[in-house]
Amino acid sequence: MVSNDKYDIQNILSQYFGYKSFRPLQEDIIRSVLWRKDTLALLPTGGGKSICYQIPALAMEGVCLVVSPLIALMKDQVETLKKKGVEAEAVFSGMSSYQIEKILDDAAYGNLKFLYLSPERLITSSFRDRLPYMKLNLIAVDEAHCISQWGYDFRPPYLRIAEIREFHQETPILALTATATSMVINDIQEKLQFKEKNVLSRSFYRPNLIYVVQKEGDKARRLLKICSNLKGSGIVYVRNRRRTVEIAKFLVRNHHSAGVYHAGMSMKQRNNVQNRWMNDELKVMVATNAFGMGIDKPNVRFVVHMDIPDSPEAYFQEAGRAGRDGKLSYAILLYDESDMSDASENFNNSWPSYGVIKNVYNALGNYYNLAIGSGKDISFDFDLNDFCNRFNLKPLPTFNALKIIEKEGYIALNDALDSPSQLMFRLSGDGMYNFQVANKKFDGFIKIISRMYGGALYTSHQRIIEEAIAKYIHITTDQVIQLLHELDHLEVVSYMPRKNKPQLVFVIERLDLSNFYLSPENYRLRKEAAQKRLEAMLHYIKDENHCRSQILLSYFGEKTRMRCGACDYCVKHHSLPLGEKEFEQIVEELKKIIKDQSISLPEVLRQMSPDSDEDNVMQVIVYLTENGKLVRDSFGLLSFKQ
């Protein structure tokens, strides 16, 4: 096998991304891919996953196929790569068929370097027809836990990824995820047909992140204290949209700047509040779990959960948005007794009956006036409230029914995106001239668009603003849109109007209800797996005998005897008095180890003498810290106060 030293990955890192060195494990993952090994990379949230496939893809000839369910993230990465001079495109729901065909042609016959694809696009004929002609250097599977029905976000189209290997048997696969249990880790490798098992992972342990669970009768007042005592930005997660507004108003009334983020807001509203928070104009973002994916804000000092998450995976990912700069941060979960029963009730509501699911599927076809056998691969704007009002459906069970229909592979649901209007000329220069001569109605209109947006319209889709065109020509915006639709219908241009609503795609054509089948076995298995995840989450909250970090690490299959020394359990259970002699002996040994340096807690415990009692050592460390003699810096490192 040829050495991969020929690839100057350090230069690529510096040239394209501006970094002098790799984060932990990144280089190992990149080297593994360059050896053309199938690789599963487990990196914590904010661990720099995208670089792990972007650098080897840039180093090798050919195009990198990236499969991801996160459309907003795909769009951001495509725009970032284009700014660096790298040819990249994304195909996802809501695009016109012409634009999709052109991008796929560029991937097969052009100079495209990165093709980002949403999972439901993997099984379309337009992609499959061109797949054999694509020179794939790497298949990157983001959010790889979606391939496992034992995972917390199973997506059936992911199961089709392995079929790509029939056409590209030598192309390595790089699967990436931030959270996966041992069962899911094995499942990912099996479903992706790894040639041999190969897992590269960083510890899930976050030394700078302090986990706290508090039973609290007045959670709002406790939240107020947290916001008052902790500097920096914060995120507050709640389960429903109404409470995001209530809690944000409560914080503002008490002199803390706070914003609201949930899926019911328009993209313009969401982008605005997110930008204000990112720029530190708002201290706290109060949000549902719709917020956070792809957000990389380094100075988040606290993440507070006001409701119980559905799983340790979801909690770990959301809590992990704190302290990405490596400085001391807090993940705080507040609960009361009623939350336990609410969690069980929410779980039951998440699994509607077969009759409800069947009724929702039938209503969906009627909503879009689809005939039986039609609708495959077509993307529609979707408004849950309008859909429910039209068919007299309850929003919560309807939403959960839609998610189950999606998990069975019939549809795909994507969050709202603020996609600007785009336009491209489909005719060549001569073809466009001949059309203008023959169609005087459009001649002046086309000339003005050409003047405003230039020759780039002949080679790729360009962002346009209908209002600006209307102002220039002195007609209404509606008239501009009408003219563009007419030209699109005549196949003179490819016009994609602005989209700012969630998208729903029929992955399979609309079926007659007699052919709509929901596997009872799949339903039962997924419900049981979800039940186990919820039970694990409740165990995390109720367990009073273990360090919080230890509980989370154990869930993800990482065993450790070392306690974090800072969570609510560790602080509470290491405050017992020791004998004076034993206390002094431990202090002296700590001084020898720490001396005049800063050192992590795990390293201190590792260097203690083999016969020392870890519980007693922790007692002394907590005592010295609480009394100001031992200092824990913003990165979680210990040192004696000078």
Secondary structure by P-SEA (a helix, b strand, c coil): cccccccaaaaaaaacccccccccaaaaaaaaaaaccbbbbbbccccccccaaaaaaaaccbbbbbbbccaaaaaaaaaaaaaaccbbbbbbccccaaaaaaaaaaaacccccbbbbcccccccaaaaaacccccccbbbbcccccccccccccccccccccccccccccbbbbbbbccccaaaaaaaaaaaccccbbbbbcccccccbbbbbbbcccaaaaaaaaaaaccccbbbbbccaaaaaaaaaaaaaaccccccccccccaaaaaaaaaaaaaccccccccccccccccccccccbbbbccccccaaaaaaaaacccccccbbbbbbbbcaaaaaaaaaaaaaacccaaaaaaaaaaaaaaacccccccccccccccaaaaaaaacccaaaaaaaaaaaaaaccccccccccccbbbbbcccaaaaaaaaaacccaaaaaaaaaaacccccccbbbbbbaaaaaaaacccaaaaaaaaaaaaaaccccccccccbbbbbccccccccccccccaaaaaaaaaaaaaaaaaaaaaaacccccaaaaaaaaacccccccccccaaaaaaacccccaaaaaaaaaaaaaaaccccccaaaaaaaccccccaaaaaaaaaaaaaaccccccccbbbbccc
